[in-house]
Amino acid sequence: MPENEIKREKIRNLLTPDVQVCGGCREKYREEASCKSCGKNMLEPTYKGMVYECPLCGNLYCEDCWKKMEGEVHTVEKEGKLFGR
């Protein structure tokens, strides 16, 4: 596994409400741990929402932006899978 993929996986594992990191690491990994839409650093201890990852492109989104995007897309469930209309 390439080094950048290992780093990305490590950061994903840290993006949970019960894990906190030091201020230096929050800044160091700001780009990798920020919402792709609004830029919110989801490693900040003040961020309490869920973190969502697009299964196709791997971009990370905060809960607010993810919900906004879901509201813009109409989906149909077929055999347990979601399809855009």
C-alpha atoms as one frame of an Amber mdcrd trajectory, in Angstrom:
protein
   0.000   0.000   0.000   1.483   3.404  -0.969   2.575   5.722   1.854  -0.038
   8.393   1.042  -2.810   5.763   1.199  -1.543   4.552   4.584  -1.583   8.147
   5.870  -5.106   8.691   4.517  -6.340   5.490   6.204  -4.741   6.538   9.498
  -6.475   9.933   9.368  -9.835   8.304   8.547  -9.499   6.179  11.683  -8.926
   9.316  13.782 -12.099  11.029  12.566 -14.286   9.818  15.411 -15.756  11.882
  18.265 -13.887   9.948  20.968 -10.403  10.564  19.486  -8.637  13.891  19.986
  -5.307  14.970  18.528  -2.877  17.724  19.528  -3.050  21.183  17.978   0.092
  20.603  15.925  -1.354  17.504  14.267  -4.709  19.232  13.671  -2.819  21.848
  11.658  -0.441  19.378   9.999  -3.289  17.187   8.724  -5.828  19.985   8.163
  -5.989  19.456   4.397  -6.537  15.694   4.619  -9.106  15.939   7.454 -11.179
  18.860   6.183 -14.578  18.780   4.521 -14.157  18.896   0.747 -17.131  21.250
   0.443 -16.827  23.833   3.252 -13.244  23.282   4.452 -14.185  22.593   8.096
 -11.347  20.770   9.890 -13.052  17.687  11.292 -10.132  16.952  13.652 -11.060
  20.036  15.711 -12.438  19.052  19.143 -15.376  21.409  18.545 -16.549  19.322
  15.558 -19.146  16.878  16.887 -20.874  15.703  13.696 -20.426  12.584  11.614
 -17.781  12.321   8.892 -18.857  10.974   5.512 -16.665   9.589   2.753 -17.770
   9.270  -0.850 -17.248   5.615  -1.804 -16.282   6.564  -5.368 -13.862   9.492
  -5.061 -12.860   9.150  -1.387 -13.574  12.811  -0.552 -14.514  13.524   3.067
 -17.516  15.668   4.034 -18.873  17.049   7.292 -22.380  16.072   8.350 -23.966
  19.395   7.342 -22.523  19.388   3.812 -23.354  15.707   3.303 -26.980  16.309
   4.269 -27.165  19.316   1.923 -25.835  17.179  -0.939 -28.268  14.370  -0.133
 -31.142  16.848  -0.269 -30.144  17.880  -3.781 -30.053  14.328  -5.130 -33.201
  12.292  -5.612 -32.509   8.608  -5.168 -34.395   5.411  -5.793 -33.706   2.266
  -3.805 -33.490  -0.869  -5.908 -32.381  -4.212  -4.485 -30.719  -2.531  -1.500
 -28.714  -0.068  -3.633 -29.297   3.632  -4.151 -29.463   4.990  -7.675 -29.676
   8.650  -8.696 -32.552   9.741 -10.908
